[in-house]
Amino acid sequence: MKKQLAVRLSSGLEVNFHTTEVLATSTFIDVPPVVLEHHFPILLHFTHGALVSTLHLSQLRDALLLHLDENLQFQSATYAYHHPQGDFDVQSQSPYVLIIPLPIPFDLQHIQSIQIITNTETK
Amino acid sequence: MSTEPEKKLGFPVRSSHVEMGYGKFPYVIIRLHYAIYMQIPIHFVKEQQEGMTGILIQTPSDDPKEQQSLLLNSIWKFKQQIDAQKKNSHRLCVVLDANQAYYFGPEGLKFSHSIPAGGTLIANQNEFVAMGHQHHIESKNTERHG
């Protein structure tokens, strides 16, 4: 499903991302194949009900992962730089992870809110 | 009848412009008219400098991540300035690499994988920079980190 997300910054700017929402029913997800299939930006939505998800990021293109709570509020971030070749996993307690490509032209500290504007397409 | 391959029209970003910072990421593209674009280089500087062409973003940091995080706010202020000067809302984008740009449009600010290319590319002084080619130089390292 395609979703338009608006990232509102403290400057008043609002950045729109047309994301693909990918439902993850398992606690482990291999992220690079998901990115290959859907392209950035991607909104991972964990629906498995467990507390923690493991995201495998080895060989992922440079990207930023924003960990979001159930209300899409920004909790924390992970940077994946230089196509990490070795095993690179991160764990997340968030039900949503927004993955956008680096570089990022705004300061993460300036994120005020993230909202779903529209569901633009249903697959 | 010649058997030579047909020569392509246009030309890439000239080396004289590359030396001034044109064709290197990140940069701003203003759409002036259908297929006519203006490129404005972006330079990260520690203190104000004379004689540089483009938008100077002042920062003490050498960290590319910190420098790049200043882009949207700086370009937004730049857009407000030129909109007020020309009494017109300019359609522009900041291009981060060959696959990423953020467009300032009537519907707001939008991320896209598509970057402007082709058409006629001019510099700030209305000089031709490139025509019928991509707006960046082909190089393993076309990113300017300060």
Interface residues (C-beta under 8 A of the other chain):
Chain A: A6 L9 S11 L13 E14 V15 N16 F17 H18 H39 F40 P41 Y79 I100 P101 P103 I104 P105 F106 D107 L108
Chain B: P26 P64 K65 Q68 S69 L70 L71 L72 N73 I75 W76 V94 L96 D97 N99 Q100 Y102 E107 G108 L109 K110 F111 H113
